[in-house]
Amino acid sequence: MLAFICPGQGSQSVGMAQDLYEQYPVARELLDEVAAGVDFPLLPTMFDGPADALTATENAQPALVAHSLAVAAVLQAEGIEPQMVAGHSLGEYAALAIAGVFTAADAVRLVRKRGLLMAEAGREVGGTMAAIIGLEESALREALAQVSEGIVGIANFNSEDQTVISGEVEAVQIAGKLATEAGARRVIPLQVSGAFHSPLMQSAAEQLTEALAQVEFANATVPVITNCDAASHTDADELKQGLVQQLTHTVLWRQSVATMTEAGVDAFIEVGAGTVLSKMMQRSRIDAGIHNSANVDALRNSVIELGGLKPTQ
């Protein structure tokens, strides 16, 4: 069983998807279509940068989803279809579009709005995030419980070895020191514009609800493993609610991968920019084939390797 998994923010880089655009007409058509639906120069920003413009939350989000959907279009044109989909945070929008919940153009428009709302919330209330490497969940929770003032909590369970915390700046810094004292191998401050996946994103979540209400949602054509509960969903209303909850809730990515493997997924392809998800899964020694599409050569290799996994007609 094959799962498409879509990366989240941080996987962007200048030049992203340009080789796809130049070499695959189906990718070019999709990228042109979604670029026409947003209010900034999406493709020039993806292809030429500058890096600080591409890294801005409101630009990185539509760029990453557009890239994932362009890769998916190529895979599907090659006859490779997923039996299950998931996306890391932002990547859930790409996963939903792949599953037919809304159109590619709607997905990119929505994450442009999402990025703007998250950046605005970050400016208004501040906040930051940090990756905690090499500390067990129970020890991290004990460290967080010792933070006496401010908001800080777990934002992402990425892998057995990596968890991300999010919240008010001072509270995150204190939590990082406590995590180090508890035995964390590393604490890495993240360069983000706000405290994503924390209560500090509540204003963005409320406004995102309004944006989602303007988009037509359909039931998913394949199961979607959602971030908030690491469970399988196809119902349109449940999937919509998950996108709202996502902004203020923990991303259960490690648990989502476990759900997929327990359901019988034995091959994953990271659909879109970079290899962040692939590397996390490899470090976790997931018992499944792990493929990526970080560039055209990798995509071509993945198409060849997955050829035997095409569903029978």
N, C-alpha and C positions, 0 to 999 in steps of 0.2 A: 504494500500500500504506500502510495506517494503523498507526501504533504508539501505544499508550497508554504514557505515561511518568509515573511517580509520584514526587513530591518527597520529600525527606528532612527531617531535623530542622533547625529554623531557620525553616521556613515557617509555623509556627503563629502565630495571633493571636486575641485574645479576640473572640468572636462568630463564630468559624469554623464554617461549615456550618449556621448557624442559619437563613439564608434558604432553604437546601435543605430543611431539616427542615420549615419552615413551608409551603413551596410545592409540594413533590413528595412525594406519599404513598409512593412506592417508596423514596425516601431516608429518610423518617421510619421506615418499617418496618425498614429495615436498621439505622439508627442505634439504634433501640430494642432491636433484637435483640442487637447487639454490646455495647451498654452494660450489658445484663443479665448479661453473662458476665464482667465485671471487678469487682474489689474496691474500686472507688472511684467517686465520682460523675462519670462521664465526661462526660455531656452538660452538666450545670451548669458544669463546669470549662471546657468548650469555649465555651459560650455566654456565661458571665458572669465567668469568671476566678476569682480575680484573676490578673493576668499572671504573677506569680512562681510561682503554683501550676501554671499551664499550661506555663510554660517548663521546669519540672522535668523532667528526662529521662524519668523513669518515667511521667509524665502526657502529655508532648508526643508520645511515640511512639505510644501507642494513639489519641490524638486525631487525629494526622495520617493514620494508616492508616484509621481509621474514616471520615474525611472523603474520602479517595481512593476508598474502596469505595462510599460514598454517591453520589459523582459517577459512578462507573462504572455503578452500578445505573441511574441516570437515562439515561446514554448508551445502555446496552444496551436499556432500555425503549423508546428512540427508534429502535432498530434499527441502532445504530452499534456495530460490533464491531471489535476490533483484529485485525490479522493478525500482530502481534508485540507483546511487552510488555517493559518494563524499569522498574526503580526505582532511585533514587539512595540507596544505603545502606539505611536504614530502609524506603524506598519499595519495595525489592525484595519485602518481605512482601506489600504491597498488590498488586504485579504478579503474584505467585504465586497469590494468591487469585483475581484476575481470570482467570488462566489455569486455574483449577479444581484447583490442586495441593492446597489445603486450603480449608476454609470461611472465610467472613468472620469468624465468631465466633472460630475458631481463630487466625486472623491477628492479631486485636486482643488476644486473650489472650496469644499468644506475644510480641508486642512490649511488652506490659505487663511481662512477665517479663524480657524483654531489657533494657528500660529500668532496671528495678530492679537487675539484675545489673551493668549498665554503671555506674550511679551508685555501687553498692557498691565496684566495682573502683576507681573514681575516688577514693573516700574512702580506700581502703586504700593505694593506691600513688601517688596524685596524678597529675600530668601535665596538659598543656594542648595547644592547637592554635593555628596561625596561618595565615592566608591570605597567599600570596605572589603579588603582582600584577605582571605585566609582566616576567617573567624566564623565559628559555628553559629547557627541562628539563635540558639538558646543563650549563648554568651553575649551576642549582640543585643538581644532583647533586654538582658540584665543591664548592659551598659546604658541603653536608652532609658531604662527606668530610673537610672541615677541622675538623669538631667533634670534638675529641679525647677528650672525656669525656661520658658519659651516652648515653641512648637518644633518637634523633630520626630520623625518616624521613618519606617521602612517604605521606600518608594518602589524598589524593584528587587525581586529575587531573580537574579540573572542566571546563576549557576550554583553548583555546590560550593564554589570557592569565592563567589563575588555577589555581594549585596550592596544596593545603593540606598543611602539615607537622604532625606529631604526635609527642609524646614527653614526656620529663621536662622540667620547667619551665625549668631553667637551660639545658639543651641546646637547647630550642626558641628561647629568647631569643638565645642565641649564634648559632644558625643564621639567625635573622631579621636580626641585624646583618650577618652575612657575606653574606646575600642582598642586603641594601641596598647594601653595598660592591660587590657584583658587578653592580649595575645594576637591581635590582628597583625598580619604580615606587612600590610601597607594600608595607608589611608590616602586616597587620591582626591583632592578637591576637583570638582568638575566645572568646566567653563560653560555655564548655562545662564540664561537670563531670568531665572526664577526657580521657585521651589516646586517643580513639577511633581505630580502625583502626591500632593499633600493638601491639607485643608486650606492652604494659602491660595489655591487655585479655585476656590469656591465661586468667586465672581465670574471667572472665565467659564466655569461649568454652567452657571445659570444663563449666561448669554449664548453659550453653545447650544443649549436646549432650543432656543428660538431659531437658530440657524438650521438645526436638524429638522425642525418642524416644517421647513419649507422644501424639504427634499423628499421625494417619493422612495420609500423603502419597500423591497420585496423580500419574501422568504428566501433564504440562502439555498442554492442548488446543491451545495455540499456542506458538511458540518464545519462550523467555525469554532475553534477553541478560543474563548475570549479571555482577555487579560484579567478581568476582575475576579473570576471564579475558577478559571482553568477548566471549565466544563464545555461540553459540546452544545451548540445552539444552531438552530436554523430559523427560528421565529423572528420576523422582522421587528416587532415591538421590543422583544428582549435584546436584540442586537443594537437597536437604537439606544435603549436605556444603558447598555454597557458602555457606549461611547461617552455618555455624560459622566457616568460613575468613574470612568478611567482617569479623568483629570485629577480627582481628589483621592483616589484609592491606589493601593499597592498593585503593581504589575506582577502577576504570578507567572513569570515566564518559565522558570525552572519547573514549576508544577504543570504548566501547559505542555511542555515537552514530554513530561512523564505521562500525562493523559494521552498524548498522541501515540507514544510507543506502546502503552498498555492497550490501546484500541487496535493495534496491529500495524501501525506505520513502521515500515522498515527502510524507508528512504526519504530523505529530506533534501530539498533544494532551496537555498537562500536566493530569493527572487528579488534582485535589485542591487543596490550599491554595496560594495565592500564585502567583507567576510567576517564581520563581528559575530553574528549568530553562529556561523559555521565553526569558528574557533572556540567559542564558548562550549559548544556541544562536543567538539573533539577533546577539549580539556576535561570534560565531564565523562568521557569514555562512553558516550551513548552507543548502544548496540544497534546501529543502523548505518546505512550508507549516507554520507553527507556530501552534498554537492553545492557549488556556488555558481554565480553568474556575474562575477565582479567585473569582467571585461568580455569582449567578444570571443576570445580564445577559450576562456573558462566556460562560457555559455555553450560554445560548440562542443567542447568535451563533455559537458553535462548532457547535452542532447544525445550524443552517441552512447554515453553510459546509461542513460535512462530509456534508451530505445526499447529495451525488453520489458519496460514497465508500462508501456502504453496499454490502456484498457482495450480489451477485445471488442471487436465490432459485432 
